[in-house]
């Protein structure tokens, strides 16, 4: 058996599933997410022409997407609720 050695410390080795490794960011929806919420989130991504991948891991739905599209994906807000889009903070340009 041949041993392969990688001496390039600048090279990033990603051992995730190659289909999942293609994405920059992920959001792991809680197991309590309803089918209606998941459907609305996916429809919102599609309507805004956001490319995404969807995976199922350990009882959770995982939405993978390109970093920078955060305003279009579900997120948990400071009140503990899950909503589509990111929570507006004081000073956000989107306010």
N, C-alpha and C positions, 0 to 999 in steps of 0.2 A: 504494500500500500504506500503510495506516495504522500508525503506530507507537504502541504502548501503553506508557505510562510508569507505573511503580509508585513512588510517593513514600512509601509507608507502610513504614518500616523495621522495624516490629514484626510485619509480616505474613511468615509463613513460606511460602516457595515450595518445593514438593516436586516435583521433576521425575521421580520414579520412576513406574513403572507404577501407575496408580491402584488396581489390585487389591492391589498390594503396599504402597502408601503408607498403606493403612487400618490397618496394624499398627504397634505401637510398637517391637517388638523382633524380632530374627531370630537364628537359630542356623544356621550353615553347617556341615553335616555333612561330614566328610572323605570324599574319594573312596573310601577303603578301607572305609567303613561297609558292612556286609553287609546284604543284604535282610532277614535275620532281625532285626538290630538296628533297622533302620528300621521294620519292621513292629511290633516290640515298643514302640518309642517312640511311634508313632502310636496304637497300641491303648491305651497308658498315658494319652495325652492324651484320647482318647475316653472311656475309663472314668471319668476325673476331670472330665468335662464341661468341658474347656478348649476354647475356640474358637481355631482356628488356620487358617492357610493354608499350602499346600505348593507350592513352586515348584522348578523345575529351572534351574540357572544354571551354565554352564561346567563341566559334568560333576559338579556337586555338588547335593545335595538341600538346599533351604533351607526351614526351618520358621519361619514368621512367627507371632507371638503377641502378646498384650497384656502389656505390662510388668507385673510383679508375679506372673506365673505361672511364674517361673523354676524353682521346685521340681519342676515337671512336665515340663520339656523336657530333652533331652539336653545334656550339657555335658562339657568335657574337665576331668578332675580333675588334681590336682598331680602324680600319678604318670604322666601322659601318656595315660591310658586314657579312653575315652569311656564314660559311663554315663548312665542316665536319672535326672534330678534333679540338684540342685546338691550340691556337696561340703560335708559338714558341717564347720564350723570350730569351734574352741574358743570357747565362749561363744554359739554359736547357740542360739536358743530352741527349735529343733526337736530338740535332742539328747536 
